[in-house]
Amino acid sequence: LRPAAGGFAGGFTVRASDTFVVDVVDSSGFANDHPVAYPVAALEDRVPHIELLAPEDGAQLARDLETELLYRATDDYGVARVSLLFMREGKDDRFRETALDRPAAASVEIDGRSVWSLEEVGVFPGDRIFYCLEAADNNSATGPGVSRTPTRLLVVPSMSEIYARIHEEERRREDDLLHALVRNPGIVMSREAL
């Protein structure tokens, strides 16, 4: 114990449930004959929990090669980091890791949102990417607890799927313009302008 404002301060590491006492001896050598025993309950440090909220399993990668990851990570003593692990089916022999969230101070709950760009990864039409998220806690006594989400699949659309999507978008735009013309007969446009 050390003197502090209004009393004394001190600390110790709890590794198991037990009791502690504070023996006090004054400057004249008098001690407390019956120190009080205070109980200490050691609580088990559970591994973090992480949940991937989006995208859903089997989602298709957008044309801009980006997808938004939404997740929630919690831990009883604090989440130290959240990482993305991914691999391309048939092209990578192990998962690659990318840090998503490293809070400055450990937080017991993180509601995360991150844009994952695969532009630099080298994906091609028809590729399948397996991925999961991993959370680690800040347990420095016995080592960090780690947990992962179930592995999900992200699909890079094939060329035929890309062309079908473009065709569908063009058809939808054309239908919207035709409906606008029907509702507003004063608008005159050539079919080529559509």
C-alpha positions as CSV (number, residue, x, y, z in Angstrom):
1,L,0.0,0.0,0.0
2,R,1.1,3.5,-0.6
3,P,-0.3,6.8,0.8
4,A,-2.8,8.5,-1.4
5,A,-5.3,11.3,-1.1
6,G,-7.8,10.5,1.6
7,G,-6.1,7.1,2.5
8,F,-4.0,4.5,0.8
9,A,-3.9,2.8,-2.6
10,G,-2.7,-0.5,-3.8
11,G,-3.4,-3.3,-6.1
12,F,-2.8,-7.0,-6.8
13,T,-3.5,-9.6,-9.4
14,V,-6.3,-12.1,-8.8
15,R,-5.6,-15.5,-10.2
16,A,-8.1,-17.5,-8.0
17,S,-10.9,-16.9,-5.6
18,D,-9.6,-16.2,-2.1
19,T,-9.6,-13.6,0.7
20,F,-7.2,-10.7,1.5
21,V,-6.5,-8.8,4.7
22,V,-5.0,-5.4,5.3
23,D,-2.5,-5.4,8.2
24,V,-2.1,-1.9,9.5
25,V,0.8,-0.9,11.8
26,D,1.0,2.7,13.0
27,S,4.2,4.7,13.5
28,S,4.3,3.6,17.2
29,G,4.3,-0.1,16.2
30,F,0.7,-0.8,17.1
31,A,-1.0,-3.2,14.8
32,N,-4.6,-4.2,14.2
33,D,-5.0,-7.4,16.2
34,H,-8.0,-8.7,14.2
35,P,-7.8,-7.6,10.6
36,V,-10.9,-8.2,8.5
37,A,-10.7,-10.8,5.7
38,Y,-12.3,-9.5,2.5
39,P,-13.4,-12.1,-0.1
40,V,-12.2,-11.9,-3.7
41,A,-14.1,-13.8,-6.4
42,A,-12.1,-14.5,-9.5
43,L,-14.3,-14.4,-12.5
44,E,-13.6,-16.5,-15.5
45,D,-12.5,-14.5,-18.6
46,R,-14.7,-15.7,-21.4
47,V,-13.6,-15.6,-25.1
48,P,-15.1,-12.7,-27.1
49,H,-18.3,-13.1,-29.1
50,I,-18.4,-11.9,-32.7
51,E,-21.3,-11.8,-35.0
52,L,-21.2,-11.0,-38.8
53,L,-24.4,-9.1,-39.6
54,A,-23.8,-8.5,-43.3
55,P,-23.3,-9.4,-46.1
56,E,-25.2,-12.7,-46.1
57,D,-23.6,-16.0,-46.9
58,G,-23.4,-16.5,-50.7
59,A,-23.7,-12.8,-51.6
60,Q,-22.4,-11.6,-54.9
61,L,-19.6,-9.0,-55.0
62,A,-20.7,-5.7,-56.5
63,R,-19.2,-4.3,-59.8
64,D,-17.0,-1.9,-57.8
65,L,-15.3,-4.9,-56.1
66,E,-16.4,-3.6,-52.7
67,T,-18.7,-5.0,-50.0
68,E,-19.7,-3.6,-46.7
69,L,-19.1,-5.6,-43.6
70,L,-21.3,-5.1,-40.6
71,Y,-20.4,-6.8,-37.3
72,R,-20.8,-6.8,-33.6
73,A,-18.1,-7.9,-31.2
74,T,-18.4,-8.1,-27.4
75,D,-16.2,-9.3,-24.5
76,D,-16.6,-9.3,-20.8
77,Y,-13.3,-7.4,-20.2
78,G,-12.8,-5.7,-23.6
79,V,-12.3,-6.5,-27.3
80,A,-8.7,-5.7,-28.3
81,R,-9.0,-6.3,-32.1
82,V,-11.3,-7.5,-34.9
83,S,-9.8,-8.9,-38.1
84,L,-11.0,-10.2,-41.4
85,L,-9.7,-13.5,-42.6
86,F,-10.2,-14.5,-46.3
87,M,-9.0,-16.8,-49.0
88,R,-9.8,-17.3,-52.7
89,E,-10.9,-20.9,-53.4
90,G,-8.3,-22.8,-55.4
91,K,-5.9,-19.8,-55.4
92,D,-4.8,-19.3,-51.8
93,D,-3.4,-22.0,-49.6
94,R,-4.2,-20.2,-46.3
95,F,-6.3,-17.3,-45.0
96,R,-5.0,-13.8,-45.3
97,E,-5.6,-11.4,-42.4
98,T,-6.6,-7.8,-42.5
99,A,-7.2,-5.7,-39.3
100,L,-10.6,-4.0,-39.2
101,D,-10.8,-2.6,-35.7
102,R,-8.2,-1.9,-33.1
103,P,-9.8,0.3,-30.5
104,A,-7.4,2.7,-28.7
105,A,-8.9,1.5,-25.4
106,A,-10.4,-2.0,-25.1
107,S,-14.2,-1.7,-25.5
108,V,-16.7,-4.3,-24.2
109,E,-18.8,-3.8,-27.3
110,I,-18.0,-2.8,-30.8
111,D,-20.6,-2.2,-33.5
112,G,-18.4,-2.2,-36.6
113,R,-18.8,-1.1,-40.1
114,S,-16.1,-1.5,-42.7
115,V,-15.9,-1.4,-46.5
116,W,-13.9,-4.4,-47.8
117,S,-12.3,-3.7,-51.2
118,L,-11.1,-6.7,-53.2
119,E,-9.7,-4.5,-56.0
120,E,-6.0,-5.1,-55.0
121,V,-6.6,-8.8,-54.2
122,G,-6.8,-9.9,-57.8
123,V,-10.3,-11.5,-58.1
124,F,-11.8,-12.6,-61.4
125,P,-15.3,-13.4,-62.6
126,G,-16.4,-16.7,-61.2
127,D,-14.0,-16.6,-58.2
128,R,-15.3,-17.7,-54.8
129,I,-13.9,-16.0,-51.6
130,F,-14.3,-17.7,-48.2
131,Y,-14.1,-15.3,-45.3
132,C,-14.8,-14.9,-41.6
133,L,-14.2,-12.4,-38.8
134,E,-12.0,-12.9,-35.8
135,A,-12.1,-11.1,-32.4
136,A,-9.5,-11.2,-29.7
137,D,-9.8,-9.9,-26.1
138,N,-7.2,-8.1,-24.0
139,N,-6.4,-10.9,-21.6
140,S,-2.7,-10.3,-20.8
141,A,-2.6,-12.8,-17.9
142,T,-3.1,-16.1,-19.8
143,G,-3.1,-14.9,-23.3
144,P,-5.9,-13.4,-25.5
145,G,-9.1,-15.3,-26.0
146,V,-10.0,-15.6,-29.7
147,S,-13.2,-16.5,-31.5
148,R,-14.4,-16.5,-35.1
149,T,-17.6,-16.3,-37.0
150,P,-18.7,-19.2,-39.1
151,T,-17.0,-19.0,-42.6
152,R,-19.1,-17.4,-45.3
153,L,-18.9,-17.3,-49.1
154,L,-18.6,-14.2,-51.3
155,V,-19.0,-14.8,-55.0
156,V,-17.5,-12.8,-57.9
157,P,-20.2,-12.9,-60.6
158,S,-19.3,-14.7,-63.8
159,M,-19.2,-12.8,-67.1
160,S,-22.7,-14.0,-68.1
161,E,-24.1,-12.9,-64.7
162,I,-22.4,-9.5,-65.1
163,Y,-23.9,-9.0,-68.6
164,A,-27.3,-10.2,-67.4
165,R,-27.2,-7.7,-64.5
166,I,-26.2,-4.9,-66.9
167,H,-29.0,-5.8,-69.3
168,E,-31.5,-5.9,-66.4
169,E,-30.4,-2.5,-65.2
170,E,-30.8,-1.0,-68.8
171,R,-34.2,-2.6,-69.2
172,R,-35.3,-1.1,-65.8
173,R,-34.1,2.4,-66.8
174,E,-35.9,2.1,-70.2
175,D,-39.1,1.0,-68.5
176,D,-38.8,4.0,-66.0
177,L,-38.4,6.4,-68.9
178,L,-41.3,5.0,-70.8
179,H,-43.5,5.2,-67.7
180,A,-42.5,8.9,-67.3
181,L,-43.4,9.6,-70.9
182,V,-46.8,8.0,-70.5
183,R,-47.5,10.0,-67.4
184,N,-46.2,13.2,-69.0
185,P,-47.3,13.2,-72.7
186,G,-45.8,16.7,-73.2
187,I,-42.3,15.3,-73.1
188,V,-41.1,14.4,-76.6
189,M,-38.0,12.2,-76.9
190,S,-36.7,10.0,-79.7
191,R,-36.2,6.3,-79.0
192,E,-32.4,6.8,-79.6
193,A,-32.3,9.2,-76.6
194,L,-33.6,6.4,-74.4
